[in-house]
Amino acid sequence: MSEPRLCVPVKTGPCALTLRLFRTVSGKRTAVAFTSPLKLARVLGPQQPWVLLTAPALRAMTAELDIIGIVTDPAGTMNAPYRQAS
């Protein structure tokens, strides 16, 4: 059976597309993927460009990056990282 494809947000550049990475509440970098274009648009807006990738393909693309993993269907976004009180 083939892997399900995920909608992965990207940034458009003059010559190529690049993965759009995010940060968790604690400030760690992570990749994000959505199980449908509608879920992606609800969180990131309808103008957010995206590509279809399988989870293994996304993991392979991020293997050498300093990320903690892939978050699937996050419920929302934050403007700034969470700062713990000392």
Secondary structure, DSSP 8 states (H G I E B T S, - for coil): ----EEEEEEEE-SS-EEE--EE-TTS-EEEEEBSSHHHHHHHH-TT--EEEEEHHHHHHHHTTS----EEES-S---SS------
